[in-house]
């Protein structure tokens, strides 16, 4: 058996195992980053809703109380 071939096979197997571990770490970090972005976005949206309350909907009168549609 050729020693160079054996070394190449061992190096390839080691690199593949290392890449698999590296990919798992990268995916975990991506998930954490997305969770942090979600928390930040939720906080910003909540702050906007509190800062700019929506006016109440119209309950009487001609504007905003009737829907006029044509097909």
PEFENWO-V893656 format. One record per helix or strand of 3 or more residues. SS is the DSSP state (~ for helix, > for strand). FROM is the first residue (numbers start at 1). TO is the last residue. Records with the same first field share a line. If there is no record, write none. Layout:
SS->FROM-TO, FROM-TO
This chain:
~->3-51
